[in-house]
Every structure is written in structure tokens, then in C-alpha cells.
């Protein structure tokens, strides 16, 4: 599994340097101000391709938690426990409409392990109220936003009721900013035109790697990388390497380049 981690510690710019990151950070700050949440996490969830039960192993996770929690999350393999990372199974069939909110903090169906995970986060200042919100874009690509708050236990139900629409809008805004152009059906068709190696080369090219560096990562010759990228260019009908990578990104064949990647 490849976890693509995009991290804005404490809503600060952190590891990011480009304009896209600044725009995303500004959006997250506005969401924090509007919802009065403590932290934000968002996961875009690939789904099985038509006729297949296999889900893409690449999972894109954005979070604004402190660095200390991010390191603990990875060190303790919390991605295996985190209910938000388990995909759209978090929302029952016919209850996964955009904006559906699930209060994880009060969910009696969650396992004891998950409850301990949430309690661990609470003890480390992440908040005592964790709300998972279902989102989707115009092409049906779905995801989950997790917003955390500090709210007295007796006031949590009223808190959610009064902010339900606001929270749904915030989730939709985040999801569309990150995945608004992801088209699963079209991506599946295009991806079937490309070989796995061609997609791998496009992925690393999108992350700024040279042909030689891609060859080292994939353990293949530099000229083999050139051939794969040339084949991808021809199949996608593009004129050069840059437009090929841009097309693959726009179609959702490969994900947006990220700062940190953890192989799990």
C-alpha cells in the first residue's frame, strides 16, 4: 500500500513551497475559521474498477494534525485502525449521500481498538468530537472528511444539528478542491490503455524525477523509462512529456504530487 501523505502541521505552510499549496492552506484556514474545528483530515477513496473487486492501493491522505501526531500515526500503524482509512465502508449502503455525517466519538458500532485509537488522539489534544463527512465530486469520485472539535459531551448532539449544513459544505469544498477533476470511469478506461510500468513512470515524472532517477526507483534502464514515457505520450495523444503528465493528472490516472510518501 502507498499512503500519499499531504501534511499541513497546525495549519502552517510546513513542507510546502508552491502556489497550489498556498491556495490549499488558505482554504483550510478558512474552513477552520468557519467551522471552528481543531484539525482536518481528508481521504480520497479509489473504488474498484468496473468488473473488478480490486481497489487501487494508492490512498491520498491530507491532514493538518501536529507533527508529533503524524509521526505517532505512522509509527503505530494507525492507518490500519483509522476508520476513515477503511474507505466508503464507513458509510452504510444507501446512506452515503454527500454530506452524510457520522459521529465517530459516539458510535457504538466501532471496535474497541478504534475507540482506543480515538481516545489516544483525544489525550494528545486532537479533540473529543470526531465527525466523518461523506463527499463526492461531479464524476462520482468519493472521499471522507474528518473534522475534530472540543465540545462538552452533553452539547455534542446540538452542536452537530446546528452546524450540519455548514459541515457538509466545508467537506464538499475540501473534496472538490483536492479531487474535483477525478473521473473514476474515464480514468479506468484511460488506465487500461497504459501498462503498469507506463503509469509508474508517469507517477514519478509528475513528482519531478528525471529519467535516470525514475530508472533507479523502478530498477530499470534510463532508456527503458524514456520508451515507457514515449509510449504513454502516444497513447494519450499528447505532444510532449509535460502535457502527458498533465493529462494523466487531470484524468486521475495518477494522483497529484505530494510531499511525503510512506510505503505501508
N, C-alpha and C positions, 0 to 999 in steps of 0.2 A: 504494500500500500504506500502511496506517495501523498503525504499531507502537505499541501501548499499553504504555508502559513504567512499571512499578511498581518503585521503587528504594529499597532499604534499604541505604545505603552502610555497609559494615563492620558490618552487623547493628545499626546505630544507628537511632534513630527517624527521623532525617533530615527529609524533607519532609512527613511525615505528622503529622496532629494529632488524628484522631478515634479512637474506641474500636476500630473494626474494625482500623485499622492497628496499634494496640497489641496486639490479640489475635494478629494475623498475625506481628508482630515477636516476641512471646513464643514462638509456635510455632517460628519459625525458629531462635531461640536454643536451644530445646530440641533441635531436630534437629541443630544444630551440636554441641551438647554430647554427644548420644547417638552420633553417627557420627564425631565428631572431624574433620569436614570443615573446609576453609578457607572455601569460598564455595558458595552455592547459586544456581542459575538454574532457572526453570521456565517452560515454554511450553505453553499450552493450544492445541491444534491443531484448528481447524474443519475439517470434511471436506465433500466435495461434497454438495449436496442430492440427494435421490432423483431420478434421471433426468437429472442434470447433472454435467458434469465440472469445473464452476467452484467453486473453494473461496473462502469468504469472505475478503476482503482484510484484515480486521481480525485482527491477531495479538497476543495478550496475553502479554507477557514480564515475569516477575518476576526481579529479580536482586539480589544482595547484594554485588556487586563494589565496589571503591573508586570514588570519583567519577572519578579520573584514568582508570581503565579504561573506565568508561561513556562518557566523552567521546571517548576514543580509538576505542571500538567504533562510535560513531555517525559520527565524523569520517572514519574509514577504510572506512565502509560494510561493516563486518564482518558485518552481518546477511545479506549476500548470500553469505557464506562459511561462517558458523557452521552446522555440520551439524545442530544442534538446531533451528535455524530452518527447516530444509528439510522439516519435518513428519514424518509417520509413515513416510516413505520410508527413514528412518534404520534402521527395523527391517524385515527381510525378511518377506514373507508367511508366515503360519503360525509366525512366531517373535516375534509382537508381543503375547504374553500379558502381562498385568500383572506387573510385577516383572522382566521380561527386562532384563538388564544388558549393556551394550556398552562395552567399554574403548576409548575413542577414542584414548587415548595410544599403544596398541599395535596399533591397527587398520591393517593393511597395505593395505586396500582404499580408504582415504581418499586424496584427491588431494593432490598436493604443496602446492597452495595452502592446503588445510585444515590440513595438517601445519605449515605456516609460521605459520598463524594460531594454532594451539595453542602452538607454540613461542614466539611473541610474548607470549602470555599467561603462559607459564612464566617468561620472562625478567623479567616485571613482577610476579612474586610471586603469581600465581594458583594455583600448584601444578603438579606434574609428572604427576599422575594425574587424568584426567577421565573420569568414569563417567556414561554416559547410561542412564537407567532409564525404561522404558515404564510408564505408569499409565493407568487408566481409571476412570470413576465408574460408578455403578449403571445409568446410562442409556446407557452406551457412548461417552460423550464422552472422548476420549483426550488424552494430553499426555506430555511428556517432562521429567523432572527431570535436571539436570546437577549433580553434586556433584564438587568438586575437592579433592584431597588432596596432601600432600607425603609420598611414600613412596619409599624406595630402590627402584630399578628391579628388583633381584633379589627383592624381597619383595612385589611388587605382586600376583602371582597368588595367593599365600597370603592376602594382605590381603583380596582380593575374596572368596575362598572362605569365609573365616571370618566375613565380615560380609554375606554375600549376603542373608539373610533380613532383617537389620536395615535394610539399604539399601532393600530393596523396600518394607518397612513405612513407612520415612521418606518415600519418594516418594509412596506412596498417601496418606499423611497430608497432605502438602502439596497434592496434586492435589485431594483431596476438600474441603480447607479453602477452596481457591480456586474450584473448579468442581463441587462436589458436587451442585448442583441443575441443572447444564446438561443439558438433554434435547434432543439434536440433532433427533430425529424430530418431537417436539412443537413445537420452535422453528421448524422448517421449515414445518410446517402453519400455525402462527400467523403467521409472517412472510409467507406467501403471501396472508394476508388484508389485510396492510398494504402501502401503497405505499412506495417507497424514501424519498420525502420525509417520510412519516409516521414511519418508522423513524429517519431522520436527526434529526427534531425531538425524538423521544423520547430519543435518544442524548445530545443536548446538554442537554435538560431534566434528565436524570439527572446531568449534570455541573454542575448548579446554574446554568445560564444562564437569563436572563429571556427572555420572548418577543421583546423588542426585540433582545437580543444574538444570539439564535438567527437572527433575520431578517438581521442583519448578516453572520453567519458564512455563511449559506446564500444570501445575496444575494436575499432575498425580503421581502415586506412583513410587518410585525408581525402584521397581522390574518390574513394567509395562514398564519402559524405557528399562530395560535390555532385556525384552521379545521382544520389538519392534526392538531393535538393533540386537538381535539374529535372528529374522525373516528376517531382511534386509540382514544379512550376508549369510543366507542360500539361499535366492532368488538370490543374486548376485554371488553365488558360491565362496565366499571368505573364507579364513581360520581364520581370526581374525578381531577384530574391526578396527584396523589401516588400513588393506587392504580394508575393506568395505568402510570406509570413503574415502580412496584414489581413489577407483574405482568410487564411486559416484561423486567425484570431477572431475575426468578425463572424465567421460561421460557427465558431465554438468547437472546431476540430481540435484546437489546442487552447489551453487556458491563458489568461493574461499573465505576463511575467510577474513573479513575486520575489520578495526579498529573501525569505528563508524557507528552506525545504527540508523536511525530515523524512527519511525513509523508515517506515514502521513495519 
